Amino acid sequence: MSKLYDLTVKTIANQDWNLSSLKGKVVLVVNVASKCGFTRQYAGLEELYKKYQPRGFELIGAPCNQFNHQEPGSPEDIQKFCKLTYDVSFPLLEKLDVNGPNEAPLYKFLKESKSGIFGMTRIKWNFEKFLIDRQGNVVKRYSSLTEPSFIAPDIEKLL
């Protein structure tokens, strides 16, 4: 069984979420920020979520303020921005660290499972994406430059 399913995270509403509830689902995890050049990707992420969620797909947004302080808001500010600007309906986590000594266990798992370019494990910027299959295995990692629409064929293959 995947270590993913052993993890519990906090939602942006400060509720515990045991990731064992993701068993059998295809999952995309993305570190997000409200004041980034890639923030517009929220729209494409929401399109993926609406299209594939009924077929067993889950998308998780993980707000992070580690990259040039581009996610400075409170949980309420982040939720309001996402809802009003992009009509985001996919789950958001509490603000977390994706690198460094305080990195979230979820990101430790993701990075250990799938390194980036040249074998680097650290997250380079906002909107890096990890695709997880129905067994909890990280199968692909995408850079910030990868538009959500380009991930759709990979999601299709796993559903």
C-alpha positions, 0 to 999 in steps of 0.5 A, a space after each residue: 500500500 502507498 505511503 500516501 494513504 498513511 498521511 493526514 493533511 489539514 484542509 484550508 478550513 483547518 480540518 484533518 483529511 486522511 488521505 486514505 480516502 483517496 484510495 482508488 482515485 487518480 490525484 493531481 497535487 499542485 502547490 499554488 499561489 495567488 500572486 504568481 505569474 502562473 496563477 492563471 493556471 487555476 482556471 485550467 486546473 478547475 477545468 480538469 477537476 470539473 471534467 474528471 472528478 466524476 470519473 474518480 479524479 481528485 485535485 488538491 491545491 496546496 497554497 505555499 508562500 515559499 516562492 517570493 512570498 506570492 501567497 501571503 494571504 490568510 486562509 480566508 483570503 486564499 479561499 475568497 480569491 480562488 472562489 471569486 476569481 477562478 470559481 475553484 471547487 477543488 480542495 485546498 490545503 492549509 498553507 504549507 512548506 514544500 521545501 526545507 526543514 518544515 516541508 510538509 510530509 505530503 511533499 516529502 513523499 511526493 518529492 521522494 517518489 518522483 524527482 524533477 529535472 536532473 534528479 533534483 528533488 526540491 520544488 523549483 516554483 509555484 504550480 509544480 504538479 504531481 500525478 498519482 495513479 489509483 494505487 497511490 504511486 506518483 507517476 509523473 511530475 510536471 514543471 510550473 510551465 506545464 499548462 493543465 490542459 497538457 496533463 489531460 491525456 495522462 489523466 485519461 490514461 489513468 482513469 
